[in-house]
Amino acid sequence: MLVVSIMLLAASAYAAGPRYRLEVDGLACPFCAYGIEKRILALDGVAGVEIDIAEGAVIVTMDDGRTLAAPQAAMAVDRAGFTLGDFTALDAGTP
């Protein structure tokens, strides 16, 4: 049973979609991070969000086969009360 669980976890790790780095102007505290995380997680197809407050960066992982467009990310960040600085696809071959 443990082997099956480990295999399922490994399969889900490989099923992750493309990742994006969003640089957010004004991201300075955990409260800011929570607001941004909440808005980005509400986007369709988002699998996960990692936030680095010190760098003012948000890493967004999409579901397999899904992508994130810069205008979509900018709108979510704006709705959280911040401004999207830079938007970078981290995985090769991602539009």
Secondary structure in CASP SS format (residue, H / E / C, confidence):
PFRMAT SS
TARGET T0000
AUTHOR 0000-0000-0000
METHOD secondary structure of the structure
MODEL  1
M C 1.00
L H 1.00
V H 1.00
V H 1.00
S H 1.00
I H 1.00
M H 1.00
L H 1.00
L H 1.00
A H 1.00
A H 1.00
S H 1.00
A H 1.00
Y H 1.00
A C 1.00
A E 1.00
G E 1.00
P E 1.00
R E 1.00
Y E 1.00
R E 1.00
L E 1.00
E E 1.00
V E 1.00
D E 1.00
G C 1.00
L C 1.00
A C 1.00
C C 1.00
P H 1.00
F H 1.00
C H 1.00
A H 1.00
Y H 1.00
G H 1.00
I H 1.00
E H 1.00
K H 1.00
R H 1.00
I H 1.00
L H 1.00
A C 1.00
L C 1.00
D C 1.00
G C 1.00
V E 1.00
A E 1.00
G E 1.00
V E 1.00
E E 1.00
I E 1.00
D E 1.00
I C 1.00
A C 1.00
E C 1.00
G C 1.00
A E 1.00
V E 1.00
I E 1.00
V E 1.00
T E 1.00
M E 1.00
D E 1.00
D C 1.00
G C 1.00
R C 1.00
T C 1.00
L C 1.00
A C 1.00
A H 1.00
P H 1.00
Q H 1.00
A H 1.00
A H 1.00
M H 1.00
A H 1.00
V H 1.00
D H 1.00
R H 1.00
A C 1.00
G C 1.00
F C 1.00
T E 1.00
L E 1.00
G E 1.00
D E 1.00
F E 1.00
T E 1.00
A E 1.00
L C 1.00
D C 1.00
A C 1.00
G C 1.00
T C 1.00
P C 1.00
END
